[in-house]
Amino acid sequence: MIPSLPTVAAASLCAPTRLIVGCGALGMRVAARWVADTSCVYGITRTHAKASQLAAVGIRPIVSDVTDTIIRDLPEVDTVFWSVGFDHTASATYREVHVEGLARVLGALPGRPRLILCSSTGVWGDEGGRIVNEQTPALPTREAGRVLLEAERLVHDQKHCAGTSLRFAGLYGPGRLPRLEDLKAGRAIAADPESWLNLIHLDDAARVVVAIASHPAPRELYVVSDGVPVRRREWYGRLAALSGSPEPTWDVTLPRARGADKRVDPALLFHDLGMTLDYPDSLQGLAAILKEIGSQSVVRATR
C-alpha cells in the first residue's frame, strides 16, 4: 500500500523539503542523497507501481502525469528538481513533456521554491570539436535540443522561483553504459569515431544537483561534465575490451552520426561549487563499473 500524502502543514515540519519530478536513474540518486540527509523528499511518478518503489526507499510518492491538463495539490517545498525522461512508447511529444509539462508544474507550485532543471549539452549543435561553456551560444540542430533550450528559457523567466539549468553531458554508470548492447550484438555505432564524447558518472551528477540545491546563490546556467572529453573510438574500444565484446564498427552515413562533436568545459561549475569528482575520468570510471559488475557475477556464480 502506498502511504498517504502528508498535508502541506505536516510537510513543513521537515527541513528541508524537496520535490523530484522524474524519478529515473539520476532522480533516484539525488533522492537517495536527500533522504539520507533527512530531507523530506517527494517524487512525482506516473504509475502506482513506481510509487510503491519510491515509498519503499523513503520517498513520498505523488502519482501524476505532467502532460495532464490540470495538476493539483503539489506540496510547498524548498527545492524542485526536474529530471523527467522521455518515454518513447508514450503518445506525448518531447515538447509536450519538457515545455508544456514543465509550465504546468511551475504553475501548480505553491510558495517560491528553487528550481533545478536537468538539461543537456545537446542544446549545442556540431561545434567542430571546439570547446563549449556557459558563454557559447546554443544553436541546436535537433528537435530535442531546441525543446530543452525553450525549457531553460521558461525556467529563467519565472518570477516566483529562482532557477538553475544544468546542461549535463552524457550520463553513465552501473546499468547505464552507452551502446553496450550494440557492441555485444556487433551493431555499427552511428558516429564519427574521431569525434569527442563528454560524460559524467551518475553518482557525480547527483552530487552536483545536491550541491546546487544547497548553494546560497548559484548561477542560472552551468555545464556539467567530468571535464575530460574522450574520442569515441577510445571510449567504445575500451568498453568493448572490458566487456568482452567485439571491437566497435562505425557508420558515419546515418543522421545520428552527424553533429555532437564538442568538448565541454565545466570549469565554472567546479569553481563555484569547490568540489572534486569521485570519477574525474570516464575511462577510469568505466573500468571501475565493469570490475564491480565482474565481481558481482563471480559472487552469483559461486552461490
C-alpha positions in Angstrom: 0.0 0.0 0.0 1.2 3.5 -0.9 1.4 5.8 2.2 -1.0 8.7 2.0 0.5 12.1 1.1 1.2 14.3 4.2 -0.5 17.6 4.3 1.5 20.7 3.4 1.4 21.7 7.1 2.9 18.3 8.1 5.5 18.6 5.4 6.6 22.0 6.6 7.8 20.3 9.8 10.5 18.6 7.7 13.5 20.7 6.8 14.4 21.0 4.0 11.7 19.8 1.6 12.3 18.6 -1.9 10.2 17.6 -4.9 11.7 15.5 -7.7 9.8 15.4 -11.0 11.0 12.4 -12.8 12.5 9.6 -10.7 14.7 7.8 -13.2 18.4 6.9 -12.8 19.5 10.4 -11.9 16.4 11.4 -9.9 16.6 8.4 -7.7 20.3 9.0 -6.9 19.5 12.6 -6.0 16.6 11.4 -3.9 18.7 8.9 -2.0 21.2 11.6 -1.0 18.4 13.9 0.2 16.7 11.1 2.1 20.0 10.2 3.8 20.4 13.9 4.7 17.0 13.8 6.5 15.2 15.9 3.9 11.5 15.4 3.3 11.5 14.2 -0.3 8.5 13.9 -2.6 8.6 12.2 -6.0 6.2 12.6 -8.9 5.7 9.4 -10.9 3.0 8.3 -13.4 2.4 4.8 -12.1 1.3 3.3 -8.9 3.9 0.5 -9.3 6.7 3.1 -9.3 5.0 4.9 -6.4 5.3 1.8 -4.3 9.0 1.6 -5.1 9.5 5.2 -4.1 7.7 4.8 -0.8 9.9 1.7 -0.1 13.0 3.9 -0.1 11.6 6.8 1.9 10.3 9.0 -0.9 6.7 10.3 -0.6 5.1 9.4 -3.9 2.8 11.7 -5.9 1.1 9.8 -8.7 0.6 12.4 -11.5 1.4 12.9 -15.2 2.9 16.2 -16.2 1.0 16.0 -19.5 -2.3 16.1 -17.7 -4.3 19.2 -18.3 -4.5 20.0 -14.6 -2.1 19.2 -11.8 -3.3 19.8 -8.2 -2.2 19.5 -4.6 1.6 19.8 -5.0 3.3 20.3 -1.7 5.1 23.5 -0.8 8.8 22.7 -0.9 12.2 24.4 -0.8 13.6 22.7 -4.0 12.2 21.2 -7.2 14.4 19.0 -9.4 13.0 18.5 -12.9 14.6 15.3 -14.3 11.9 13.9 -16.5 13.0 11.4 -19.1 11.3 10.9 -22.4 9.2 7.7 -22.8 9.3 6.8 -26.5 6.3 4.5 -26.0 4.0 7.3 -24.8 1.9 9.4 -27.1 3.1 12.8 -25.8 5.7 14.7 -27.8 9.0 15.9 -26.4 7.8 19.4 -26.3 4.5 18.4 -24.6 6.6 16.9 -21.8 9.5 19.2 -21.4 7.9 22.6 -22.1 4.2 22.3 -21.6 4.5 19.8 -18.8 7.2 21.9 -17.1 5.0 25.0 -17.4 2.1 23.1 -15.9 4.1 22.0 -12.9 5.5 25.5 -12.4 2.0 26.9 -12.4 0.9 24.5 -9.8 3.7 25.0 -7.3 2.9 26.9 -4.1 5.5 29.1 -2.5 8.8 30.2 -4.0 11.0 27.1 -4.4 14.4 26.9 -6.1 14.1 25.1 -9.4 16.8 22.9 -10.8 16.4 21.8 -14.4 18.1 18.8 -15.9 19.0 20.0 -19.4 21.6 18.7 -21.8 24.7 19.7 -23.7 22.6 18.6 -26.7 21.4 22.2 -26.9 24.6 22.8 -28.9 24.9 21.5 -32.4 28.1 20.4 -34.1 30.8 22.6 -32.8 33.6 21.0 -34.9 35.4 19.8 -31.8 35.6 23.2 -30.2 35.4 23.9 -26.5 32.0 25.0 -25.3 31.0 26.5 -21.9 28.2 28.7 -20.5 29.2 31.6 -22.8 29.0 29.6 -26.0 25.8 30.5 -28.0 23.4 27.5 -28.2 22.3 26.8 -31.7 20.7 23.3 -31.5 20.3 21.3 -34.7 17.9 18.7 -33.4 14.4 19.0 -32.1 15.3 17.7 -28.6 18.0 20.4 -28.2 15.5 23.1 -29.3 12.9 21.9 -26.9 15.4 21.9 -24.0 16.6 25.3 -24.8 13.0 26.5 -24.7 12.6 24.8 -21.3 15.7 26.6 -20.0 14.2 29.9 -21.0 10.9 29.1 -19.3 12.8 28.4 -16.1 14.9 31.6 -16.3 11.8 33.7 -17.0 10.0 32.6 -13.8 9.1 35.4 -11.4 8.1 33.3 -8.4 11.1 31.0 -8.1 14.9 31.1 -8.7 16.0 28.6 -11.4 19.3 26.9 -12.4 19.6 24.9 -15.6 22.2 22.2 -15.6 23.4 21.1 -19.1 24.5 17.6 -18.4 26.9 15.7 -20.7 26.2 12.0 -21.3 25.3 10.2 -18.1 26.9 6.8 -17.4 27.1 4.4 -14.5 26.1 0.9 -13.4 23.3 -0.3 -15.7 23.8 2.7 -18.0 26.7 2.2 -20.3 26.1 3.8 -23.7 25.9 1.4 -26.6 26.9 -1.6 -24.7 24.2 -3.8 -26.2 25.1 -2.6 -29.7 28.7 -3.6 -29.1 27.7 -7.0 -27.8 25.5 -7.6 -30.8 28.1 -6.3 -33.2 26.0 -3.5 -34.5 27.7 -0.5 -36.0 27.7 2.7 -34.0 26.2 5.7 -35.7 29.0 8.2 -35.0 32.3 9.5 -36.2 34.9 7.6 -34.2 37.2 10.6 -34.0 34.5 12.9 -32.6 34.5 13.9 -28.9 32.4 12.3 -26.2 31.6 14.1 -23.0 30.5 12.2 -20.0 29.8 12.3 -16.3 29.2 9.5 -13.8 25.6 9.3 -12.5 26.9 9.5 -8.9 28.9 12.7 -9.6 25.9 14.1 -11.4 23.7 13.5 -8.4 26.3 15.2 -6.1 26.2 18.3 -8.4 22.4 18.6 -8.1 22.6 18.3 -4.3 25.4 20.9 -4.2 23.4 23.3 -6.3 20.4 22.9 -4.1 22.4 23.9 -1.0 24.5 26.7 -2.7 23.5 30.1 -1.4 23.4 31.8 -4.8 24.0 29.5 -7.8 24.1 30.9 -11.3 21.3 30.4 -13.8 23.3 28.1 -16.0 26.1 25.5 -15.7 27.5 22.9 -18.0 28.2 19.6 -16.2 30.7 17.0 -17.3 33.8 15.4 -15.9 35.9 17.9 -18.0 37.9 15.1 -19.7 36.5 14.6 -23.2 37.4 11.4 -24.9 37.4 10.3 -28.5 34.5 7.9 -29.2 36.9 5.4 -30.7 38.8 5.2 -27.4 35.7 5.1 -25.2 33.9 2.4 -27.2 37.1 0.5 -27.8 37.7 0.4 -24.1 34.1 -0.6 -23.4 34.3 -3.4 -25.9 37.6 -4.7 -24.5 36.5 -4.6 -20.8 33.1 -6.2 -21.6 34.5 -8.9 -23.9 32.6 -7.5 -26.9 33.7 -7.4 -30.5 35.7 -4.3 -31.5 33.4 -1.4 -32.4 32.4 -0.7 -36.0 31.2 2.6 -37.3 28.6 4.0 -39.7 29.1 7.7 -40.4 26.4 7.8 -43.0 23.4 7.7 -40.6 21.9 11.0 -39.4 22.8 10.3 -35.8 26.4 10.2 -36.9 26.4 13.9 -37.7 26.9 16.6 -35.0 27.7 16.3 -31.3 31.4 17.0 -31.8 32.4 19.3 -29.0 34.5 19.5 -25.8 32.6 20.6 -22.7 34.4 22.8 -20.2 32.8 22.6 -16.7 35.4 24.9 -15.1 32.8 27.4 -13.9 30.8 24.7 -12.1 33.9 23.4 -10.3 35.0 26.9 -9.3 31.6 27.8 -7.9 30.9 24.6 -6.1 34.5 23.9 -5.0 34.0 20.2 -5.5 36.0 17.4 -6.9 34.5 14.4 -8.6 34.6 10.8 -7.4 35.0 9.7 -11.1 37.1 12.5 -12.7 37.9 10.5 -15.8 35.2 8.4 -17.6 37.7 5.8 -18.7 38.7 5.1 -15.1 35.0 5.2 -14.1 34.2 2.7 -16.9 36.8 0.3 -15.7 35.6 0.6 -12.1 32.0 -0.2 -13.1 32.9 -3.2 -15.2 35.2 -4.5 -12.5 32.3 -4.3 -10.0 29.9 -6.0 -12.4 32.5 -8.8 -12.9 32.9 -9.2 -9.1 29.1 -9.4 -8.7 28.9 -12.0 -11.4 31.6 -14.1 -9.7 29.8 -13.9 -6.4 26.5 -15.0 -8.0 28.2 -17.9 -9.8 29.7 -19.2 -6.5 26.5 -19.2 -4.6 
